Amino acid sequence: MTPRQIALARHALGLKSGCLVSYRNRFLAGPGHPDYADWQAMVAAGQTKRLESPYLPPGDVLFYLTRAGAEAALLPWDRLDPDEWGPTYPSSPRLSPDGRYYICDQCGREWWPGTAPGCEPCAKALDERDRRAT
């Protein structure tokens, strides 16, 4: 994805400053829209899908991200809404952007090295991940 396409994908997901979890997955554009070519390129790359409907304005297309496209647009501290995208299991705890503490992959809570993960569901998810790895 180009930087412009990442910005469009983040907008479609509702990710912006202060919003760390996606809350939507859609972008409406048509052939005259300035972002239409970028969305078409993302469709060709398999990062988005398109939906045409008689309920949309004539010529407009509803674009929505595939999981691969959505994940490509995430910053390290962003998360996809598990209600929409399904549960994900962390590959490992993430360090904060400044490297001083960990961020829980499931709920976004923070914890310091040497202490337990941010919440019980997160600890269970980490245990499940470790169990699968063995």
WODA-V404316 format. One line per field, one symbol per residue. phi: phi as a letter, one per 20 degrees, with the letter a starting at -180 (. if undefined). burial: 1 if it has 24 or more other ideal C-beta (glycine too) atoms within 12 Angstrom, else 0. A space follows every 50 residues. Layout:
phi = ???
burial = ???
//
This chain:
phi = .fgfffffffffemebgndecfcbbabdbcgeffegffffffffemeccc cdbfeeggnfceebffgfffffefegeecefffeenfcdfeafeffgeme becffecnfdbegndfggbfgffffffffffffe
burial = 10001101111111100001110111111000001001100110001111 00000000001111110011111100111100001001010011000000 0111111111100000110001001100000000
//
